[in-house]
Amino acid sequence: PYYALAAEADRQALQIRDAFAAKGLAAQYDAPANQQFFVLPDAWYDALAARYAMSPMGKPDAGHTAVRFCTSWATRPEAVAQLLADIAAL
């Protein structure tokens, strides 16, 4: 079951990566795993940080925040679906 749980976490993280790509924002690194890194415009960061846990990784410039999204065995599919909808609405 460990590998199945890990594969689901990876799949969810890649859905998040793809949602940002659909908005024209590439991942900071090519990471085919459960951790995805982005540099978000601060307005996007503020909107998403109000509803979701993500790890701020620094401020590359005055208008952007580097973040890490991480999924796990405990990440609920409905939470990912809501995040994907919120990313699409940015």
N, CA, C and O of each residue as an XYZ file, in Angstrom:
360
protein
N       0.804     -1.208      0.000
C       0.000      0.000      0.000
C       0.850      1.278      0.000
O       0.382      2.317     -0.465
N       2.081      1.224      0.508
C       2.915      2.425      0.554
C       3.112      3.006     -0.843
O       2.948      4.209     -1.043
N       3.458      2.167     -1.799
C       3.715      2.665     -3.152
C       2.452      3.233     -3.795
O       2.522      4.218     -4.530
N       1.318      2.632     -3.529
C       0.066      3.160     -4.065
C      -0.246      4.523     -3.458
O      -0.682      5.432     -4.165
N      -0.026      4.670     -2.164
C      -0.260      5.963     -1.509
C       0.701      7.025     -2.046
O       0.302      8.162     -2.299
N       1.958      6.647     -2.214
C       2.942      7.593     -2.749
C       2.608      7.975     -4.189
O       2.752      9.137     -4.568
N       2.171      7.027     -4.978
C       1.812      7.311     -6.371
C       0.628      8.269     -6.432
O       0.589      9.134     -7.307
N      -0.327      8.139     -5.532
C      -1.475      9.048     -5.514
C      -1.034     10.457     -5.120
O      -1.507     11.434     -5.701
N      -0.135     10.575     -4.142
C       0.387     11.891     -3.753
C       1.129     12.533     -4.917
O       0.995     13.734     -5.151
N       1.903     11.749     -5.640
C       2.607     12.274     -6.818
C       1.609     12.741     -7.882
O       1.784     13.808     -8.471
N       0.580     11.956     -8.125
C      -0.425     12.307     -9.124
C      -1.117     13.620     -8.755
O      -1.346     14.470     -9.616
N      -1.444     13.778     -7.488
C      -2.093     15.013     -7.047
C      -1.164     16.218     -7.238
O      -1.601     17.274     -7.694
N       0.096     16.058     -6.892
C       1.049     17.156     -7.041
C       1.213     17.546     -8.509
O       1.337     18.726     -8.834
N       1.214     16.561     -9.379
C       1.341     16.855    -10.806
C       0.089     17.535    -11.347
O       0.172     18.306    -12.303
N      -1.059     17.263    -10.757
C      -2.276     17.990    -11.131
C      -2.129     19.471    -10.760
O      -2.551     20.348    -11.514
N      -1.539     19.738     -9.613
C      -1.298     21.122     -9.193
C      -0.326     21.786    -10.166
O      -0.547     22.918    -10.597
N       0.741     21.083    -10.504
C       1.703     21.616    -11.477
C       1.011     21.944    -12.794
O       1.239     23.007    -13.371
N       0.168     21.034    -13.268
C      -0.518     21.238    -14.542
C      -1.504     22.402    -14.477
O      -1.691     23.111    -15.467
N      -2.135     22.604    -13.323
C      -3.072     23.718    -13.175
C      -2.344     25.059    -13.279
O      -2.841     25.990    -13.913
N      -1.173     25.155    -12.660
C      -0.391     26.381    -12.795
C       0.119     26.544    -14.225
O       0.144     27.659    -14.745
N       0.522     25.453    -14.863
C       0.989     25.529    -16.254
C      -0.121     26.042    -17.163
O       0.142     26.797    -18.100
N      -1.366     25.636    -16.893
C      -2.489     26.105    -17.697
C      -2.693     27.612    -17.554
O      -3.286     28.246    -18.426
N      -2.203     28.182    -16.455
C      -2.270     29.627    -16.231
C      -1.019     30.337    -16.753
O      -0.875     31.549    -16.594
N      -0.112     29.569    -17.380
C       1.102     30.146    -17.941
C       2.268     30.213    -16.978
O       3.262     30.883    -17.260
N       2.166     29.531    -15.843
C       3.223     29.569    -14.833
C       3.908     28.210    -14.754
O       3.297     27.228    -14.332
N       5.152     28.152    -15.149
C       5.901     26.899    -15.111
C       6.415     26.626    -13.698
O       6.669     27.548    -12.923
N       6.558     25.355    -13.386
C       7.173     24.970    -12.124
C       8.624     25.444    -12.117
O       9.263     25.548    -13.164
N       9.119     25.722    -10.944
C      10.492     26.189    -10.810
C      11.490     25.083    -11.148
O      12.573     25.352    -11.666
N      11.118     23.845    -10.853
C      11.971     22.683    -11.106
C      11.125     21.591    -11.743
O       9.918     21.526    -11.511
N      11.741     20.741    -12.535
C      11.057     19.578    -13.075
C      11.120     18.484    -12.010
O      12.104     17.750    -11.916
N      10.066     18.388    -11.221
C      10.048     17.456    -10.096
C       8.846     16.526    -10.233
O       7.736     16.897     -9.851
N       9.048     15.329    -10.767
C       7.923     14.398    -10.919
C       7.614     13.686     -9.601
O       7.620     12.457     -9.530
N       7.348     14.469     -8.570
C       7.150     13.922     -7.227
C       6.071     14.714     -6.500
O       5.417     15.575     -7.087
N       5.895     14.419     -5.234
C       4.819     15.029     -4.463
C       5.129     16.448     -3.988
O       4.298     17.049     -3.307
N       6.269     16.993     -4.316
C       6.604     18.373     -3.976
C       6.783     19.168     -5.274
O       7.513     18.760     -6.178
N       6.096     20.314     -5.339
C       6.171     21.170     -6.518
C       6.505     22.585     -6.066
O       5.992     23.065     -5.055
N       7.365     23.241     -6.824
C       7.877     24.560     -6.470
C       7.514     25.573     -7.551
O       7.652     25.304     -8.744
N       7.047     26.746     -7.113
C       6.627     27.796     -8.033
C       7.063     29.149     -7.502
O       7.291     29.313     -6.303
N       7.178     30.112     -8.397
C       7.331     31.514     -8.015
C       6.032     32.189     -8.422
O       5.766     32.397     -9.606
N       5.228     32.529     -7.418
C       3.907     33.092     -7.659
C       3.924     34.608     -7.590
O       4.650     35.180     -6.777
N       3.141     35.264     -8.427
C       2.904     36.697     -8.200
C       2.303     36.856     -6.798
O       1.515     36.016     -6.363
N       2.665     37.904     -6.109
C       2.198     38.070     -4.734
C       0.676     38.053     -4.618
O       0.151     37.552     -3.624
N      -0.036     38.578     -5.588
C      -1.507     38.549     -5.533
C      -2.012     37.108     -5.529
O      -2.958     36.789     -4.809
N      -1.397     36.240     -6.319
C      -1.777     34.827     -6.329
C      -1.425     34.187     -4.994
O      -2.225     33.452     -4.415
N      -0.219     34.473     -4.512
C       0.194     33.915     -3.219
C      -0.795     34.311     -2.133
O      -1.245     33.458     -1.368
N      -1.138     35.591     -2.055
C      -2.056     36.074     -1.026
C      -3.413     35.385     -1.132
O      -3.987     34.980     -0.121
N      -3.923     35.251     -2.348
C      -5.229     34.612     -2.533
C      -5.201     33.149     -2.103
O      -6.126     32.679     -1.441
N      -4.157     32.436     -2.471
C      -4.086     31.012     -2.133
C      -3.702     30.783     -0.670
O      -4.190     29.841     -0.047
N      -2.844     31.624     -0.123
C      -2.411     31.451      1.267
C      -3.560     31.651      2.254
O      -3.507     31.152      3.378
N      -4.590     32.373      1.841
C      -5.747     32.573      2.705
C      -6.528     31.274      2.904
O      -7.281     31.143      3.869
N      -6.351     30.310      1.988
C      -7.140     29.068      2.045
C      -6.319     27.791      2.142
O      -6.843     26.745      2.526
N      -5.019     27.865      1.795
C      -4.235     26.633      1.679
C      -2.904     26.754      2.412
O      -2.339     27.840      2.547
N      -2.425     25.612      2.879
C      -1.089     25.551      3.467
C      -0.088     25.310      2.346
O      -0.202     24.348      1.586
N       0.880     26.189      2.260
C       2.008     26.015      1.346
C       3.210     26.607      2.058
O       3.062     27.443      2.950
N       4.379     26.182      1.674
C       5.589     26.654      2.347
C       6.207     27.800      1.569
O       6.659     27.603      0.441
N       6.237     29.009      2.155
C       6.950     30.094      1.482
C       8.447     29.795      1.500
O       8.996     29.394      2.526
N       9.092     29.992      0.369
C      10.506     29.650      0.230
C      11.373     30.881     -0.036
O      12.553     30.746     -0.361
N      10.803     32.072      0.097
C      11.583     33.281     -0.100
C      10.914     34.233     -1.068
O       9.883     33.926     -1.666
N      11.523     35.388     -1.206
C      11.039     36.458     -2.078
C      12.109     36.735     -3.131
O      13.060     37.469     -2.860
N      11.970     36.157     -4.334
C      12.976     36.402     -5.366
C      13.015     37.851     -5.828
O      14.041     38.322     -6.318
N      11.883     38.568     -5.671
C      11.845     40.000     -5.971
C      10.653     40.597     -5.224
O       9.942     39.883     -4.517
N      10.436     41.891     -5.378
C       9.424     42.592     -4.593
C       7.996     42.159     -4.913
O       7.097     42.378     -4.101
N       7.768     41.555     -6.067
C       6.407     41.224     -6.465
C       6.072     39.750     -6.518
O       4.984     39.380     -6.960
N       7.003     38.886     -6.070
C       6.796     37.445     -6.187
C       7.210     36.723     -4.903
O       8.067     37.193     -4.154
N       6.579     35.569     -4.668
C       6.918     34.713     -3.544
C       7.157     33.300     -4.058
O       6.319     32.743     -4.767
N       8.291     32.726     -3.705
C       8.593     31.334     -4.044
C       7.901     30.440     -3.012
O       7.959     30.703     -1.810
N       7.243     29.376     -3.499
C       6.492     28.498     -2.610
C       6.718     27.037     -2.972
O       7.158     26.686     -4.067
N       6.392     26.207     -1.985
C       6.415     24.752     -2.175
C       5.034     24.222     -1.819
O       4.511     24.502     -0.740
N       4.450     23.460     -2.727
C       3.238     22.697     -2.452
C       3.657     21.251     -2.256
O       4.466     20.726     -3.022
N       3.113     20.606     -1.237
C       3.462     19.222     -0.959
C       2.190     18.423     -0.692
O       1.369     18.809      0.141
N       2.033     17.326     -1.391
C       0.920     16.417     -1.150
C       1.436     15.191     -0.410
O       2.640     14.932     -0.393
N       0.528     14.439      0.201
C       0.931     13.248      0.953
C      -0.175     12.204      0.883
O      -1.192     12.395      0.217
N       0.041     11.117      1.572
C      -0.966     10.059      1.650
C      -2.273     10.590      2.236
O      -3.336     10.020      1.988
N      -2.207     11.674      3.009
C      -3.389     12.207      3.683
C      -4.089     13.319      2.900
O      -5.118     13.826      3.347
N      -3.558     13.701      1.755
C      -4.170     14.777      0.975
C      -5.494     14.289      0.396
O      -5.541     13.292     -0.324
N      -6.554     14.997      0.717
C      -7.889     14.600      0.270
C      -8.126     15.037     -1.175
O      -7.802     16.168     -1.538
N      -8.681     14.164     -1.992
C      -8.956     14.512     -3.388
C      -9.828     15.762     -3.530
O      -9.619     16.561     -4.442
N     -10.793     15.932     -2.644
C     -11.665     17.104     -2.738
C     -10.906     18.396     -2.436
O     -11.254     19.451     -2.965
N      -9.885     18.327     -1.601
C      -9.055     19.508     -1.331
C      -8.250     19.873     -2.574
O      -8.118     21.052     -2.903
N      -7.715     18.879     -3.259
C      -6.967     19.139     -4.496
C      -7.908     19.693     -5.559
O      -7.551     20.630     -6.273
N      -9.088     19.133     -5.669
C     -10.047     19.618     -6.660
C     -10.394     21.083     -6.408
O     -10.518     21.860     -7.355
N     -10.550     21.467     -5.149
C     -10.862     22.867     -4.833
C      -9.665     23.767     -5.157
O      -9.828     24.866     -5.688
N      -8.462     23.286     -4.831
C      -7.263     24.060     -5.167
C      -7.155     24.260     -6.674
O      -6.853     25.362     -7.134
N      -7.394     23.223     -7.431
C      -7.329     23.330     -8.886
C      -8.332     24.362     -9.399
O      -8.019     25.140    -10.299
N      -9.517     24.368     -8.837
C     -10.532     25.349     -9.237
C     -10.094     26.754     -8.853
O     -10.300     27.699     -9.614
N      -9.492     26.897     -7.681
C      -9.044     28.220     -7.248
C      -7.869     28.725     -8.089
O      -7.771     29.922     -8.359
N      -6.988     27.828     -8.499
C      -5.892     28.213     -9.392
C      -6.474     28.674    -10.726
O      -6.058     29.700    -11.264
N      -7.426     27.928    -11.257
C      -8.033     28.304    -12.534
C      -8.705     29.674    -12.464
O      -8.774     30.389    -13.464
N      -9.200     30.036    -11.281
C      -9.901     31.299    -11.118
C      -8.972     32.493    -10.900
O      -9.430     33.636    -10.885
N      -7.676     32.240    -10.733
C      -6.734     33.348    -10.502
C      -6.662     34.267    -11.725
O      -5.923     35.251    -11.715
